[in-house]
């Protein structure tokens, strides 16, 4: 069954990460280079947050702050949910639906980042389009700032 497939089999491995003291300019460069809208924030190899293109717009630009001089800790989302690499696709969809998020950092048994999994990864790699559609529907019912 596809929902029993492990996250390590569908995740994007070894994502580029930043520290909370890195510049927003560096995050933007990474997002362009990696063609992504999200970058995990780490302390060593431990996930301490995520920063998205939306975080930059909502928490910096819309607030009149200068993104060229801002640091990651000024815009990042803290207290993010993560998932173990040996968890199943079904587990990931439950986390995404419950937390109303589209991407989840993947960690190993030492809680070190080893990947990131998105609904797109799951839909593409696991043939779980029906469950992904339901998860998207659940997330869409969330408050508009998620």
C-alpha positions as a Markdown table, in Angstrom:
| # | Residue | x | y | z |
|---|---|---|---|---|
| 1 | Unk | 0.0 | 0.0 | 0.0 |
| 2 | Unk | 1.4 | 3.4 | -1.0 |
| 3 | Unk | 0.6 | 5.1 | 2.3 |
| 4 | Unk | 2.9 | 2.5 | 4.0 |
| 5 | Unk | 5.8 | 3.8 | 1.9 |
| 6 | Unk | 8.5 | 5.4 | 4.0 |
| 7 | Unk | 9.2 | 9.1 | 3.9 |
| 8 | Unk | 12.9 | 8.5 | 3.2 |
| 9 | Unk | 11.7 | 7.0 | -0.1 |
| 10 | Unk | 9.8 | 10.1 | -1.2 |
| 11 | Unk | 11.5 | 13.0 | 0.5 |
| 12 | Unk | 13.9 | 15.5 | -1.1 |
| 13 | Unk | 17.2 | 14.5 | 0.6 |
| 14 | Unk | 19.9 | 16.9 | 2.0 |
| 15 | Unk | 18.1 | 20.2 | 1.7 |
| 16 | Unk | 20.2 | 23.4 | 1.8 |
| 17 | Unk | 19.7 | 24.9 | 5.2 |
| 18 | Unk | 20.4 | 28.3 | 6.9 |
| 19 | Unk | 21.1 | 29.4 | 10.5 |
| 20 | Unk | 18.9 | 31.9 | 12.2 |
| 21 | Unk | 21.7 | 34.5 | 12.0 |
| 22 | Unk | 22.0 | 34.3 | 8.2 |
| 23 | Unk | 20.8 | 37.1 | 6.0 |
| 24 | Unk | 17.4 | 37.2 | 4.2 |
| 25 | Unk | 19.4 | 38.0 | 1.1 |
| 26 | Unk | 21.2 | 34.7 | 1.4 |
| 27 | Unk | 17.9 | 32.9 | 1.9 |
| 28 | Unk | 16.5 | 34.6 | -1.2 |
| 29 | Unk | 19.6 | 33.4 | -3.2 |
| 30 | Unk | 19.1 | 29.9 | -2.0 |
| 31 | Unk | 15.4 | 29.9 | -2.9 |
| 32 | Unk | 16.3 | 31.1 | -6.5 |
| 33 | Unk | 19.2 | 28.7 | -6.9 |
| 34 | Unk | 17.3 | 25.7 | -5.5 |
| 35 | Unk | 13.9 | 26.7 | -7.0 |
| 36 | Unk | 12.2 | 26.4 | -3.7 |
| 37 | Unk | 9.9 | 28.5 | -1.5 |
| 38 | Unk | 11.1 | 27.1 | 1.8 |
| 39 | Unk | 14.5 | 26.7 | 3.6 |
| 40 | Unk | 14.9 | 24.8 | 6.9 |
| 41 | Unk | 16.6 | 26.8 | 9.7 |
| 42 | Unk | 19.0 | 24.8 | 11.8 |
| 43 | Unk | 21.3 | 25.0 | 14.8 |
| 44 | Unk | 24.0 | 22.6 | 13.8 |
| 45 | Unk | 22.0 | 19.9 | 12.2 |
| 46 | Unk | 18.9 | 20.3 | 14.5 |
| 47 | Unk | 15.8 | 22.0 | 12.9 |
| 48 | Unk | 14.8 | 25.1 | 14.8 |
| 49 | Unk | 12.5 | 26.6 | 12.2 |
| 50 | Unk | 11.6 | 27.1 | 8.6 |
| 51 | Unk | 11.6 | 30.2 | 6.5 |
| 52 | Unk | 9.3 | 30.6 | 3.5 |
| 53 | Unk | 9.0 | 33.2 | 0.7 |
| 54 | Unk | 5.7 | 34.0 | 2.4 |
| 55 | Unk | 7.3 | 34.6 | 5.7 |
| 56 | Unk | 9.6 | 37.1 | 4.1 |
| 57 | Unk | 6.7 | 39.0 | 2.5 |
| 58 | Unk | 4.4 | 38.9 | 5.5 |
| 59 | Unk | 6.8 | 39.4 | 8.4 |
| 60 | Unk | 9.3 | 41.8 | 6.7 |
| 61 | Unk | 8.1 | 43.5 | 3.5 |
| 62 | Unk | 4.5 | 44.1 | 4.6 |
| 63 | Unk | 5.8 | 45.4 | 8.0 |
| 64 | Unk | 8.0 | 47.9 | 6.2 |
| 65 | Unk | 11.3 | 46.2 | 7.3 |
| 66 | Unk | 14.2 | 46.1 | 4.9 |
| 67 | Unk | 14.8 | 42.5 | 3.8 |
| 68 | Unk | 18.3 | 43.4 | 2.6 |
| 69 | Unk | 19.4 | 44.0 | 6.1 |
| 70 | Unk | 17.2 | 41.5 | 8.0 |
| 71 | Unk | 18.2 | 38.2 | 9.5 |
| 72 | Unk | 16.5 | 34.9 | 9.3 |
| 73 | Unk | 15.4 | 35.0 | 13.0 |
| 74 | Unk | 13.3 | 38.1 | 12.2 |
| 75 | Unk | 11.0 | 36.2 | 9.7 |
| 76 | Unk | 11.3 | 32.5 | 10.4 |
| 77 | Unk | 8.5 | 30.2 | 11.7 |
| 78 | Unk | 9.6 | 28.6 | 14.9 |
| 79 | Unk | 8.4 | 25.5 | 16.7 |
| 80 | Unk | 7.9 | 23.6 | 13.4 |
| 81 | Unk | 6.7 | 20.0 | 13.2 |
| 82 | Unk | 9.1 | 17.4 | 11.8 |
| 83 | Unk | 8.8 | 13.8 | 10.9 |
| 84 | Unk | 11.1 | 10.8 | 11.3 |
| 85 | Unk | 12.6 | 9.4 | 8.1 |
| 86 | Unk | 11.2 | 6.0 | 8.8 |
| 87 | Unk | 7.6 | 7.3 | 9.2 |
| 88 | Unk | 5.1 | 6.5 | 6.5 |
| 89 | Unk | 3.5 | 8.6 | 3.9 |
| 90 | Unk | 0.3 | 8.3 | 5.8 |
| 91 | Unk | 2.0 | 9.6 | 8.9 |
| 92 | Unk | 3.3 | 12.6 | 7.0 |
| 93 | Unk | -0.1 | 13.4 | 5.5 |
| 94 | Unk | -1.6 | 13.3 | 9.1 |
| 95 | Unk | 1.1 | 15.7 | 10.3 |
| 96 | Unk | 0.5 | 18.0 | 7.4 |
| 97 | Unk | -3.3 | 18.0 | 7.8 |
| 98 | Unk | -3.1 | 18.4 | 11.6 |
| 99 | Unk | -0.6 | 21.2 | 11.5 |
| 100 | Unk | -2.1 | 22.7 | 8.3 |
| 101 | Unk | 1.3 | 22.8 | 6.6 |
| 102 | Unk | 2.5 | 21.7 | 3.1 |
| 103 | Unk | 6.1 | 20.8 | 3.8 |
| 104 | Unk | 7.7 | 19.0 | 6.7 |
| 105 | Unk | 11.4 | 18.7 | 7.6 |
| 106 | Unk | 12.5 | 15.1 | 7.9 |
| 107 | Unk | 14.9 | 14.1 | 10.7 |
| 108 | Unk | 16.8 | 10.9 | 11.6 |
| 109 | Unk | 16.9 | 9.2 | 15.0 |
| 110 | Unk | 19.3 | 11.8 | 16.3 |
| 111 | Unk | 16.8 | 14.5 | 15.3 |
| 112 | Unk | 19.2 | 15.8 | 12.6 |
| 113 | Unk | 17.7 | 17.1 | 9.3 |
| 114 | Unk | 18.1 | 14.6 | 6.5 |
| 115 | Unk | 15.4 | 15.9 | 4.1 |
| 116 | Unk | 12.2 | 17.7 | 3.5 |
| 117 | Unk | 8.9 | 16.3 | 2.2 |
| 118 | Unk | 6.2 | 18.2 | 0.5 |
| 119 | Unk | 2.7 | 17.2 | -0.6 |
| 120 | Unk | 4.1 | 17.4 | -4.2 |
| 121 | Unk | 6.8 | 14.8 | -3.3 |
| 122 | Unk | 4.1 | 12.5 | -1.9 |
| 123 | Unk | 1.7 | 12.9 | -4.8 |
| 124 | Unk | 4.5 | 12.3 | -7.3 |
| 125 | Unk | 6.4 | 9.5 | -5.6 |
| 126 | Unk | 3.6 | 7.5 | -3.9 |
| 127 | Unk | 0.5 | 7.6 | -6.1 |
| 128 | Unk | -1.4 | 9.1 | -3.1 |
| 129 | Unk | -3.1 | 11.8 | -5.1 |
| 130 | Unk | -6.5 | 11.2 | -3.4 |
| 131 | Unk | -5.1 | 11.5 | 0.1 |
| 132 | Unk | -3.0 | 14.5 | -1.0 |
| 133 | Unk | -6.1 | 16.2 | -2.4 |
| 134 | Unk | -7.9 | 15.6 | 0.9 |
| 135 | Unk | -4.9 | 17.0 | 2.9 |
| 136 | Unk | -4.9 | 20.1 | 0.6 |
| 137 | Unk | -8.6 | 20.5 | 1.3 |
| 138 | Unk | -8.0 | 20.3 | 5.0 |
| 139 | Unk | -5.2 | 22.9 | 4.9 |
| 140 | Unk | -7.3 | 25.2 | 2.8 |
| 141 | Unk | -9.9 | 25.3 | 5.6 |
| 142 | Unk | -7.2 | 26.8 | 7.8 |
| 143 | Unk | -7.0 | 30.4 | 8.6 |
| 144 | Unk | -5.7 | 32.4 | 5.6 |
| 145 | Unk | -2.3 | 33.1 | 7.1 |
| 146 | Unk | -1.0 | 29.5 | 6.9 |
